[in-house]
C-alpha cells in the first residue's frame, strides 16, 4: 500500500475519495465500528461527542461533498444520525468501504531512515500489526482528549454531585429533575444547555469569557452561505467585521441584555458560537447565566460573584486538547500549543506526512477538506510538489504571526482559517 489514512470521518472519507479517483492504493484505519467520525452515535460505554441533539451548524448544501450532495429530504441543518447515514452512503457510493479497516486503532506512526512510515495498529482482538507506507494522512480530528480545568476549582474532590465533560454527555433526559451547571459558551455548551433546559429542574450556564453568539441565519441566509458569497469575499476584512457587528445588533442586541458577559474582543478575533436557541432559552427563563465557577462546597457550586447554587451535576464543555498520541512529540503541535503546518496540511520537516481537516473555519469545513484532500492526492502521485522546507517554514511563521496579531496566543487559534482566502491558496495547484 502506498498510503495509510487515519480516520474514517468526513475528512478521512474525502481523502479516500481523492486517492481513489487518482488510482492511488490506500488503506483507511478507523478505531470505531463504523465510518462517520464524530457524527456516528457512540455505542454503549463508548465515549464520543455525538450527543443526541447534535445537529449541523452549517447548511447541508455546503457541508455535503461536492460530488455527492445530501438528500433533498434532509432539513437545512440535519441531525447527527442523518449526517452519519449520509457519510456511510458516501463511503458506499465512492467505493471506499472495502478500503476501511474498522475497529483498528493506530498505536504509533514513525518515520524510518529511508523516509518510509511504519504504522503500528491494534485490532479488536488486541493483536498488533506493523505495516510500512510511503505516505500517511492523519484525518482523525481532535475531539478525543477532553480539556478540563487543571486543577479543577477548589472543593471539586469532595463535590457531592457529578462532574463530567461534554464528551460523556448523551441526552438531557438523563438529567430529568436534576440541577445542572454547564460550563462554557462554545457550540457544545450552548447546545447542551438548551437541551438540558427541557429536562432538568434548573439549568445554569457558567461563562468565564464572553464570545460572539451568531444566529445560524442572518437576513434569511445561512451564515456559511454568506461566508462563501462573492459579495462577501469582495469586502475588505474591516468591512466584513462592521457588516456582521451591525447585523448582530439588529438580530439579537447586546449580549449583556441576556445576562451574558460582553466579548472583550471584536468579531473575528476569536471563535464565534453559532446558535439559534440559547438566547431564546435564556429569555424564556429556562437557562440562567452565571459567571465562572470559583469553588465547590459540598453539594453547592460557588461562582466568582459570590453567589452559590445547589447542583447535582456539572458538565464542562471546555473543548479538547489537540493531541496525537501515535505521533512523535511536537508533531504537529509545538511546545507553545501552535499547530505548525504548511498550508495547514504539511509538517515542513516530515516528508510524506499530511493532516487533513485540522482547520477551524468561519463557515462549513467540507470544501476546505476536499481541497486539502485533492492537493494531498496530487502530492502523492507527483502532480503537485512541495516547496523546499525553508520556504514552508517561512510560510508557517508568517501565518502564525498573523494569527497572533488577530486572535492572540490562545489555544486552538492556530487552526483558524477564513473560507474564501484559504480556498484561494489551493486554486492554482488544483487547476494544473
FENHU-V781992 format. One record per run of one state. SS is the DSSP state (h for helix, s for strand, l for the rest). FROM is the first residue (numbers start at 1). TO is the last residue. If there is no record, write none. Layout:
BEGIN
SS,FROM,TO
SS,FROM,TO
END
This chain:
BEGIN
l,1,2
s,3,6
l,7,9
h,10,21
l,22,25
s,26,29
l,30,36
h,37,39
l,40,54
s,55,55
l,56,59
h,60,63
l,64,64
s,65,65
l,66,67
s,68,68
l,69,78
s,79,79
h,80,93
l,94,96
h,97,99
s,100,101
l,102,104
s,105,111
l,112,116
s,117,122
l,123,127
s,128,133
l,134,134
s,135,138
l,139,145
s,146,146
l,147,153
s,154,154
l,155,155
h,156,158
l,159,161
s,162,165
h,166,168
l,169,171
h,172,175
l,176,178
s,179,183
l,184,186
h,187,196
l,197,201
s,202,206
l,207,212
s,213,214
l,215,216
s,217,218
l,219,220
s,221,222
h,223,228
l,229,229
h,230,233
l,234,236
h,237,252
l,253,254
h,255,258
l,259,272
s,273,274
l,275,277
h,278,283
l,284,287
s,288,290
l,291,292
s,293,297
l,298,299
s,300,303
l,304,307
s,308,310
l,311,312
s,313,316
l,317,319
s,320,320
l,321,332
s,333,333
l,334,338
s,339,339
l,340,341
s,342,342
l,343,345
s,346,346
l,347,352
s,353,355
l,356,359
s,360,361
l,362,365
h,366,381
l,382,388
h,389,407
l,408,412
h,413,415
s,416,417
l,418,418
h,419,430
l,431,432
END
